[in-house]
Amino acid sequence: MLELVSRLLAALFRHFVAYGELLCDETAAAMRELRRQLLGLAVLVASGTVAVLMGCAWVIAANWDGPHRLFAIGGLCIGFALIAAGGGWYANTAVVRGRPRPFQRLREEWREDMRHLAAIDPSLAGNDMASGTALRDTHAE
């Protein structure tokens, strides 16, 4: 029993620092992705709003006299619409690239460590491994 406790404590201390570093890395990656999406959304909203306003100005200008007023306002409207589309693309590139979900590496490391602990003492595989397996099976269907 004492030997089992000493092996478990050694494994716990060995992985404690690694879990802290991995949690920091995963949190930083999630924050970068959130910042990227928020920036893209802000560009999309701001440019979309300006594009709508310029479209309204284009309609108003169509009723005025002047040779190039319509093309200038139309060009600005199209330009801002392209910027808005670019902001939407920028916000969604993570989905397109298929990046891992936030904290995916931490989840995988936890499962791997649970397998190692279960190899040391099968009674440790109890609820955590069973619920993790059930959760994976549920999502797989």
mmCIF file of the C-alpha atoms, coordinates in Angstrom:
data_MODEL
# 
_entry.id   MODEL 
# 
loop_
_atom_site.group_PDB 
_atom_site.id 
_atom_site.type_symbol 
_atom_site.label_atom_id 
_atom_site.label_alt_id 
_atom_site.label_comp_id 
_atom_site.label_asym_id 
_atom_site.label_entity_id 
_atom_site.label_seq_id 
_atom_site.pdbx_PDB_ins_code 
_atom_site.Cartn_x 
_atom_site.Cartn_y 
_atom_site.Cartn_z 
_atom_site.occupancy 
_atom_site.B_iso_or_equiv 
_atom_site.pdbx_formal_charge 
_atom_site.auth_seq_id 
_atom_site.auth_comp_id 
_atom_site.auth_asym_id 
_atom_site.auth_atom_id 
_atom_site.pdbx_PDB_model_num 
ATOM 1   C CA . MET A 1 1   ? 0.000   0.000  0.000   1.00 0.00 ? 1   MET A CA 1 
ATOM 2   C CA . LEU A 1 2   ? 2.800   2.406  0.925   1.00 0.00 ? 2   LEU A CA 1 
ATOM 3   C CA . GLU A 1 3   ? 4.573   1.589  -2.330  1.00 0.00 ? 3   GLU A CA 1 
ATOM 4   C CA . LEU A 1 4   ? 1.402   2.357  -4.294  1.00 0.00 ? 4   LEU A CA 1 
ATOM 5   C CA . VAL A 1 5   ? 0.971   5.713  -2.544  1.00 0.00 ? 5   VAL A CA 1 
ATOM 6   C CA . SER A 1 6   ? 4.590   6.650  -3.190  1.00 0.00 ? 6   SER A CA 1 
ATOM 7   C CA . ARG A 1 7   ? 4.260   5.785  -6.900  1.00 0.00 ? 7   ARG A CA 1 
ATOM 8   C CA . LEU A 1 8   ? 1.040   7.773  -7.147  1.00 0.00 ? 8   LEU A CA 1 
ATOM 9   C CA . LEU A 1 9   ? 2.576   10.796 -5.412  1.00 0.00 ? 9   LEU A CA 1 
ATOM 10  C CA . ALA A 1 10  ? 5.593   10.656 -7.692  1.00 0.00 ? 10  ALA A CA 1 
ATOM 11  C CA . ALA A 1 11  ? 3.319   10.586 -10.743 1.00 0.00 ? 11  ALA A CA 1 
ATOM 12  C CA . LEU A 1 12  ? 1.235   13.432 -9.327  1.00 0.00 ? 12  LEU A CA 1 
ATOM 13  C CA . PHE A 1 13  ? 4.221   15.692 -8.664  1.00 0.00 ? 13  PHE A CA 1 
ATOM 14  C CA . ARG A 1 14  ? 5.780   14.877 -12.027 1.00 0.00 ? 14  ARG A CA 1 
ATOM 15  C CA . HIS A 1 15  ? 2.641   15.911 -13.908 1.00 0.00 ? 15  HIS A CA 1 
ATOM 16  C CA . PHE A 1 16  ? 1.519   18.802 -11.713 1.00 0.00 ? 16  PHE A CA 1 
ATOM 17  C CA . VAL A 1 17  ? 3.938   21.295 -13.266 1.00 0.00 ? 17  VAL A CA 1 
ATOM 18  C CA . ALA A 1 18  ? 3.316   19.943 -16.746 1.00 0.00 ? 18  ALA A CA 1 
ATOM 19  C CA . TYR A 1 19  ? -0.444  20.414 -16.305 1.00 0.00 ? 19  TYR A CA 1 
ATOM 20  C CA . GLY A 1 20  ? 0.120   24.005 -15.181 1.00 0.00 ? 20  GLY A CA 1 
ATOM 21  C CA . GLU A 1 21  ? 2.247   24.787 -18.234 1.00 0.00 ? 21  GLU A CA 1 
ATOM 22  C CA . LEU A 1 22  ? -0.191  23.070 -20.575 1.00 0.00 ? 22  LEU A CA 1 
ATOM 23  C CA . LEU A 1 23  ? -3.123  24.927 -19.021 1.00 0.00 ? 23  LEU A CA 1 
ATOM 24  C CA . CYS A 1 24  ? -1.301  28.243 -19.530 1.00 0.00 ? 24  CYS A CA 1 
ATOM 25  C CA . ASP A 1 25  ? -0.520  27.359 -23.160 1.00 0.00 ? 25  ASP A CA 1 
ATOM 26  C CA . GLU A 1 26  ? -4.100  26.275 -23.854 1.00 0.00 ? 26  GLU A CA 1 
ATOM 27  C CA . THR A 1 27  ? -5.521  29.405 -22.207 1.00 0.00 ? 27  THR A CA 1 
ATOM 28  C CA . ALA A 1 28  ? -3.207  31.640 -24.241 1.00 0.00 ? 28  ALA A CA 1 
ATOM 29  C CA . ALA A 1 29  ? -4.195  29.866 -27.467 1.00 0.00 ? 29  ALA A CA 1 
ATOM 30  C CA . ALA A 1 30  ? -7.891  30.177 -26.632 1.00 0.00 ? 30  ALA A CA 1 
ATOM 31  C CA . MET A 1 31  ? -7.470  33.879 -25.853 1.00 0.00 ? 31  MET A CA 1 
ATOM 32  C CA . ARG A 1 32  ? -5.617  34.481 -29.144 1.00 0.00 ? 32  ARG A CA 1 
ATOM 33  C CA . GLU A 1 33  ? -8.403  32.764 -31.049 1.00 0.00 ? 33  GLU A CA 1 
ATOM 34  C CA . LEU A 1 34  ? -11.093 34.718 -29.204 1.00 0.00 ? 34  LEU A CA 1 
ATOM 35  C CA . ARG A 1 35  ? -9.241  37.983 -29.849 1.00 0.00 ? 35  ARG A CA 1 
ATOM 36  C CA . ARG A 1 36  ? -8.943  37.095 -33.529 1.00 0.00 ? 36  ARG A CA 1 
ATOM 37  C CA . GLN A 1 37  ? -12.652 36.360 -33.818 1.00 0.00 ? 37  GLN A CA 1 
ATOM 38  C CA . LEU A 1 38  ? -13.642 39.523 -31.933 1.00 0.00 ? 38  LEU A CA 1 
ATOM 39  C CA . LEU A 1 39  ? -11.410 41.672 -34.145 1.00 0.00 ? 39  LEU A CA 1 
ATOM 40  C CA . GLY A 1 40  ? -12.891 40.113 -37.269 1.00 0.00 ? 40  GLY A CA 1 
ATOM 41  C CA . LEU A 1 41  ? -16.401 40.626 -35.925 1.00 0.00 ? 41  LEU A CA 1 
ATOM 42  C CA . ALA A 1 42  ? -15.662 44.276 -35.095 1.00 0.00 ? 42  ALA A CA 1 
ATOM 43  C CA . VAL A 1 43  ? -14.351 44.858 -38.624 1.00 0.00 ? 43  VAL A CA 1 
ATOM 44  C CA . LEU A 1 44  ? -17.389 43.090 -40.062 1.00 0.00 ? 44  LEU A CA 1 
ATOM 45  C CA . VAL A 1 45  ? -19.870 45.166 -38.046 1.00 0.00 ? 45  VAL A CA 1 
ATOM 46  C CA . ALA A 1 46  ? -18.134 48.508 -38.592 1.00 0.00 ? 46  ALA A CA 1 
ATOM 47  C CA . SER A 1 47  ? -17.565 48.003 -42.315 1.00 0.00 ? 47  SER A CA 1 
ATOM 48  C CA . GLY A 1 48  ? -21.028 46.563 -42.825 1.00 0.00 ? 48  GLY A CA 1 
ATOM 49  C CA . THR A 1 49  ? -22.575 49.577 -41.145 1.00 0.00 ? 49  THR A CA 1 
ATOM 50  C CA . VAL A 1 50  ? -20.561 51.976 -43.289 1.00 0.00 ? 50  VAL A CA 1 
ATOM 51  C CA . ALA A 1 51  ? -21.450 49.980 -46.420 1.00 0.00 ? 51  ALA A CA 1 
ATOM 52  C CA . VAL A 1 52  ? -25.148 50.297 -45.633 1.00 0.00 ? 52  VAL A CA 1 
ATOM 53  C CA . LEU A 1 53  ? -24.791 54.021 -44.970 1.00 0.00 ? 53  LEU A CA 1 
ATOM 54  C CA . MET A 1 54  ? -22.862 54.498 -48.190 1.00 0.00 ? 54  MET A CA 1 
ATOM 55  C CA . GLY A 1 55  ? -25.511 52.512 -50.055 1.00 0.00 ? 55  GLY A CA 1 
ATOM 56  C CA . CYS A 1 56  ? -28.121 54.921 -48.737 1.00 0.00 ? 56  CYS A CA 1 
ATOM 57  C CA . ALA A 1 57  ? -25.964 57.864 -49.779 1.00 0.00 ? 57  ALA A CA 1 
ATOM 58  C CA . TRP A 1 58  ? -25.632 56.245 -53.220 1.00 0.00 ? 58  TRP A CA 1 
ATOM 59  C CA . VAL A 1 59  ? -29.391 56.166 -53.648 1.00 0.00 ? 59  VAL A CA 1 
ATOM 60  C CA . ILE A 1 60  ? -29.629 59.805 -52.581 1.00 0.00 ? 60  ILE A CA 1 
ATOM 61  C CA . ALA A 1 61  ? -26.794 60.802 -54.905 1.00 0.00 ? 61  ALA A CA 1 
ATOM 62  C CA . ALA A 1 62  ? -28.488 59.024 -57.818 1.00 0.00 ? 62  ALA A CA 1 
ATOM 63  C CA . ASN A 1 63  ? -31.156 61.673 -57.665 1.00 0.00 ? 63  ASN A CA 1 
ATOM 64  C CA . TRP A 1 64  ? -28.740 64.589 -57.835 1.00 0.00 ? 64  TRP A CA 1 
ATOM 65  C CA . ASP A 1 65  ? -27.059 66.111 -60.820 1.00 0.00 ? 65  ASP A CA 1 
ATOM 66  C CA . GLY A 1 66  ? -23.356 65.406 -61.265 1.00 0.00 ? 66  GLY A CA 1 
ATOM 67  C CA . PRO A 1 67  ? -21.308 63.179 -63.540 1.00 0.00 ? 67  PRO A CA 1 
ATOM 68  C CA . HIS A 1 68  ? -19.126 61.245 -61.031 1.00 0.00 ? 68  HIS A CA 1 
ATOM 69  C CA . ARG A 1 69  ? -20.919 61.476 -57.703 1.00 0.00 ? 69  ARG A CA 1 
ATOM 70  C CA . LEU A 1 70  ? -22.675 58.156 -58.185 1.00 0.00 ? 70  LEU A CA 1 
ATOM 71  C CA . PHE A 1 71  ? -19.518 56.235 -59.079 1.00 0.00 ? 71  PHE A CA 1 
ATOM 72  C CA . ALA A 1 72  ? -17.533 57.671 -56.163 1.00 0.00 ? 72  ALA A CA 1 
ATOM 73  C CA . ILE A 1 73  ? -20.145 56.747 -53.586 1.00 0.00 ? 73  ILE A CA 1 
ATOM 74  C CA . GLY A 1 74  ? -20.704 53.359 -55.227 1.00 0.00 ? 74  GLY A CA 1 
ATOM 75  C CA . GLY A 1 75  ? -16.976 52.664 -55.144 1.00 0.00 ? 75  GLY A CA 1 
ATOM 76  C CA . LEU A 1 76  ? -16.825 53.474 -51.438 1.00 0.00 ? 76  LEU A CA 1 
ATOM 77  C CA . CYS A 1 77  ? -19.840 51.275 -50.768 1.00 0.00 ? 77  CYS A CA 1 
ATOM 78  C CA . ILE A 1 78  ? -18.307 48.342 -52.646 1.00 0.00 ? 78  ILE A CA 1 
ATOM 79  C CA . GLY A 1 79  ? -14.956 48.895 -50.917 1.00 0.00 ? 79  GLY A CA 1 
ATOM 80  C CA . PHE A 1 80  ? -16.475 48.796 -47.452 1.00 0.00 ? 80  PHE A CA 1 
ATOM 81  C CA . ALA A 1 81  ? -18.556 45.755 -48.386 1.00 0.00 ? 81  ALA A CA 1 
ATOM 82  C CA . LEU A 1 82  ? -15.339 43.969 -49.418 1.00 0.00 ? 82  LEU A CA 1 
ATOM 83  C CA . ILE A 1 83  ? -13.702 44.965 -46.129 1.00 0.00 ? 83  ILE A CA 1 
ATOM 84  C CA . ALA A 1 84  ? -16.719 43.588 -44.253 1.00 0.00 ? 84  ALA A CA 1 
ATOM 85  C CA . ALA A 1 85  ? -16.457 40.301 -46.177 1.00 0.00 ? 85  ALA A CA 1 
ATOM 86  C CA . GLY A 1 86  ? -12.744 40.177 -45.344 1.00 0.00 ? 86  GLY A CA 1 
ATOM 87  C CA . GLY A 1 87  ? -13.517 40.684 -41.663 1.00 0.00 ? 87  GLY A CA 1 
ATOM 88  C CA . GLY A 1 88  ? -16.013 37.842 -41.761 1.00 0.00 ? 88  GLY A CA 1 
ATOM 89  C CA . TRP A 1 89  ? -13.462 35.599 -43.456 1.00 0.00 ? 89  TRP A CA 1 
ATOM 90  C CA . TYR A 1 90  ? -10.799 36.565 -40.909 1.00 0.00 ? 90  TYR A CA 1 
ATOM 91  C CA . ALA A 1 91  ? -13.105 35.723 -37.995 1.00 0.00 ? 91  ALA A CA 1 
ATOM 92  C CA . ASN A 1 92  ? -13.946 32.299 -39.407 1.00 0.00 ? 92  ASN A CA 1 
ATOM 93  C CA . THR A 1 93  ? -10.541 31.066 -40.584 1.00 0.00 ? 93  THR A CA 1 
ATOM 94  C CA . ALA A 1 94  ? -10.129 28.906 -37.466 1.00 0.00 ? 94  ALA A CA 1 
ATOM 95  C CA . VAL A 1 95  ? -13.247 26.949 -38.377 1.00 0.00 ? 95  VAL A CA 1 
ATOM 96  C CA . VAL A 1 96  ? -12.071 26.526 -41.947 1.00 0.00 ? 96  VAL A CA 1 
ATOM 97  C CA . ARG A 1 97  ? -8.590  25.352 -40.950 1.00 0.00 ? 97  ARG A CA 1 
ATOM 98  C CA . GLY A 1 98  ? -9.938  22.763 -38.528 1.00 0.00 ? 98  GLY A CA 1 
ATOM 99  C CA . ARG A 1 99  ? -7.840  23.839 -35.574 1.00 0.00 ? 99  ARG A CA 1 
ATOM 100 C CA . PRO A 1 100 ? -8.202  21.820 -32.396 1.00 0.00 ? 100 PRO A CA 1 
ATOM 101 C CA . ARG A 1 101 ? -10.880 22.876 -29.956 1.00 0.00 ? 101 ARG A CA 1 
ATOM 102 C CA . PRO A 1 102 ? -9.792  24.921 -26.932 1.00 0.00 ? 102 PRO A CA 1 
ATOM 103 C CA . PHE A 1 103 ? -8.095  22.823 -24.249 1.00 0.00 ? 103 PHE A CA 1 
ATOM 104 C CA . GLN A 1 104 ? -8.046  19.730 -26.500 1.00 0.00 ? 104 GLN A CA 1 
ATOM 105 C CA . ARG A 1 105 ? -4.400  18.953 -25.677 1.00 0.00 ? 105 ARG A CA 1 
ATOM 106 C CA . LEU A 1 106 ? -5.098  19.253 -21.952 1.00 0.00 ? 106 LEU A CA 1 
ATOM 107 C CA . ARG A 1 107 ? -8.044  16.852 -22.313 1.00 0.00 ? 107 ARG A CA 1 
ATOM 108 C CA . GLU A 1 108 ? -5.877  14.336 -24.183 1.00 0.00 ? 108 GLU A CA 1 
ATOM 109 C CA . GLU A 1 109 ? -3.080  14.552 -21.627 1.00 0.00 ? 109 GLU A CA 1 
ATOM 110 C CA . TRP A 1 110 ? -5.578  14.016 -18.805 1.00 0.00 ? 110 TRP A CA 1 
ATOM 111 C CA . ARG A 1 111 ? -6.973  10.890 -20.480 1.00 0.00 ? 111 ARG A CA 1 
ATOM 112 C CA . GLU A 1 112 ? -3.471  9.553  -21.098 1.00 0.00 ? 112 GLU A CA 1 
ATOM 113 C CA . ASP A 1 113 ? -2.533  10.100 -17.447 1.00 0.00 ? 113 ASP A CA 1 
ATOM 114 C CA . MET A 1 114 ? -5.729  8.383  -16.333 1.00 0.00 ? 114 MET A CA 1 
ATOM 115 C CA . ARG A 1 115 ? -4.728  5.366  -18.439 1.00 0.00 ? 115 ARG A CA 1 
ATOM 116 C CA . HIS A 1 116 ? -1.296  5.343  -16.790 1.00 0.00 ? 116 HIS A CA 1 
ATOM 117 C CA . LEU A 1 117 ? -2.817  5.591  -13.323 1.00 0.00 ? 117 LEU A CA 1 
ATOM 118 C CA . ALA A 1 118 ? -5.223  2.786  -14.168 1.00 0.00 ? 118 ALA A CA 1 
ATOM 119 C CA . ALA A 1 119 ? -2.239  0.650  -15.134 1.00 0.00 ? 119 ALA A CA 1 
ATOM 120 C CA . ILE A 1 120 ? -0.697  1.300  -11.719 1.00 0.00 ? 120 ILE A CA 1 
ATOM 121 C CA . ASP A 1 121 ? -3.922  0.567  -9.832  1.00 0.00 ? 121 ASP A CA 1 
ATOM 122 C CA . PRO A 1 122 ? -7.076  -0.532 -11.716 1.00 0.00 ? 122 PRO A CA 1 
ATOM 123 C CA . SER A 1 123 ? -9.321  0.821  -8.952  1.00 0.00 ? 123 SER A CA 1 
ATOM 124 C CA . LEU A 1 124 ? -8.238  4.348  -9.935  1.00 0.00 ? 124 LEU A CA 1 
ATOM 125 C CA . ALA A 1 125 ? -9.892  3.916  -13.339 1.00 0.00 ? 125 ALA A CA 1 
ATOM 126 C CA . GLY A 1 126 ? -13.276 4.049  -11.589 1.00 0.00 ? 126 GLY A CA 1 
ATOM 127 C CA . ASN A 1 127 ? -15.624 6.925  -12.390 1.00 0.00 ? 127 ASN A CA 1 
ATOM 128 C CA . ASP A 1 128 ? -13.325 9.257  -14.352 1.00 0.00 ? 128 ASP A CA 1 
ATOM 129 C CA . MET A 1 129 ? -12.417 6.735  -17.023 1.00 0.00 ? 129 MET A CA 1 
ATOM 130 C CA . ALA A 1 130 ? -15.922 5.304  -17.240 1.00 0.00 ? 130 ALA A CA 1 
ATOM 131 C CA . SER A 1 131 ? -17.533 8.731  -17.592 1.00 0.00 ? 131 SER A CA 1 
ATOM 132 C CA . GLY A 1 132 ? -14.889 9.824  -20.097 1.00 0.00 ? 132 GLY A CA 1 
ATOM 133 C CA . THR A 1 133 ? -15.497 6.726  -22.193 1.00 0.00 ? 133 THR A CA 1 
ATOM 134 C CA . ALA A 1 134 ? -19.260 7.166  -21.980 1.00 0.00 ? 134 ALA A CA 1 
ATOM 135 C CA . LEU A 1 135 ? -18.893 10.805 -22.967 1.00 0.00 ? 135 LEU A CA 1 
ATOM 136 C CA . ARG A 1 136 ? -16.763 9.909  -25.987 1.00 0.00 ? 136 ARG A CA 1 
ATOM 137 C CA . ASP A 1 137 ? -19.216 7.183  -27.010 1.00 0.00 ? 137 ASP A CA 1 
ATOM 138 C CA . THR A 1 138 ? -22.110 9.628  -26.741 1.00 0.00 ? 138 THR A CA 1 
ATOM 139 C CA . HIS A 1 139 ? -20.371 12.208 -28.941 1.00 0.00 ? 139 HIS A CA 1 
ATOM 140 C CA . ALA A 1 140 ? -19.309 9.571  -31.467 1.00 0.00 ? 140 ALA A CA 1 
ATOM 141 C CA . GLU A 1 141 ? -22.923 8.643  -32.249 1.00 0.00 ? 141 GLU A CA 1 
# 
